[in-house]
Amino acid sequence: MKHSVIFGILLALAVSAISLPVSTRAQVTEIATKLNNPRLLTYGSDGTLYIAEAGDGGTTEIEGPLGKVKYNTSAQITMVTKDGKQSVAVPNLISTNAGFGQIDGASKVLVTEDSYWIALGLGPKQAPEGKHVAAVVELDRSSGEVKQALDLYAFELANNPDGGEEHVSNPVDLAMAPDGTLYIVDASANALLSWTKADGLKVAAVWPVDKEGKIPQSVPTSVAVGKTGHIIVGFLGGFPFIPGSARIEVWANGKLIDTYNNLTLVTDVEVGDDGSIYAVQLAGGFGDQGYIPNSGKIVQLTDEGMITVADTLNFPYGLAVAPDGSIAVSVNSAFGAPNSGRVIKVSK
């Protein structure tokens, strides 16, 4: 069976670990508070931080891609200016709750001079009128109007890149190359897609489903463009999420050129000014009670090996490297109480 959701099969989780996490290897300060399932992060050119919140899932029942889900419009894009003012940039996006702590909604935003590009993940099978799910939408920053919507679910139905039995789309991360090519990671399609205005959506890379179950699932979750133009893709790995079973791949001209192994539950990758790769590990593994709280990490991959930048983080998810070299990371990103999400700054 194709892996249809990022978080996989969940058990009842301890949700008491929702306070500001600490790190044994870095100085930590708070940037944003009272968030609901904060996921990936982006810095704008003016130093404003943008946070994709998946929302709280709501209580209204509706048919989802794999059964009944609950939904509302609590997903949003939150912004924090350089002087620390927190506000909502884009409200009222679809948020769904499939149960067992699985909340889906807005996952990533890219900010250009006049547009927001937003990845909207799993949602109702039939989105309410005027709303989008399983799509990437471009919004006008001034008016909030939709400039265009890339329907990833329609692309999955027409192409089914990984050959899986299920037809589910869950776009979770975006990256834009200097030439304007948009790269989209679809975790449920097990594919990296590219988009340009001239060519539309294309499959840039795919990790086929092994229907006999002999090869562990990949589940791509994150994408970044390197300083040399290489495309960097991070993977969650497959259930039961054995420590060290995740990886990061580096692609160039449609070919795999390098792999970083021995990672765990990678949810984001970014590239620093020095070209080194930073990655978020959601947790240190999956135990009897589900994902292990307070075991997440930020790691830096260099020619000398892997360096732990911050650890003992509670379900970190997305990171962004600030202009001053510090790292913003979303924590309490899943399985927590309402308004328990945070973004913190880690200074090495």
Buried (B, 14 or more C-beta within 10 A) or exposed (E): EBBBBBBBEBEEBEBEBBEEBBBEBBEBEEBBBEBBBBBBBBBBEEEBBBBBBBBBBBEBEBEBBBEEBBBBBBBBBBBBEEEEEBEEBBEBBBBBBBEBBBBBBBBBBBBEEEBBBBBBBBBBBEBBEEBBBBBBBBBEEEEEEEEEBBBBBEBBEEBBBBEBEBBBBBBBBBBBBEEEBBBBBBBBBBBBBBBEEEEEBEBBBBBBBBEEEEEBBBBBBBBBBBEEEBBBBBBBBBBEBEBEBBBBBBBEEEEEEEEBEEBBBBBBBBBBEEEBBBBBBBBBBBBEEBBBBBBBBBBBBEEEEBBBBBBBBBBBBBBBBBEEEBBBBBBBBBBBEEEBBBBBBBBE
